[in-house]
Amino acid sequence: MDTNPLSLAKPGIGSRIVALLAYVVVLIVPLLVLLFGRKQRFVLFHACQSLGITLVAIVVPLLWFMIGWLFTFFSVQVPLLY
C-alpha cells in the first residue's frame, strides 16, 4: 500500500471541500493551505491556482488603469504626439 501523502490517490471529500473553499474564500484559505496543509497535492494545486487567478484578477486591471492614465496624461501634457 502506498503511504506517500503526495501520491495521486483519489482525493476525499474533505480535500475537495478545502479545494472548493480555496476559490470561494479567496486569499485566506489558499494562504492557510500553503502554510499548514502542504501534504495533500490536490489541495495544494487548487490553492496555488486560486492564488494565481486572484493575482491575475488584481494585476491586469491595475496595469490597464496605469496604461490608460499614461495615455491620458501624455495626450494632455504633450499634445503634439497625437
Helices and strands as residue ranges (DSSP letters): H 13-24, H 28-36, H 41-77, G 79-81
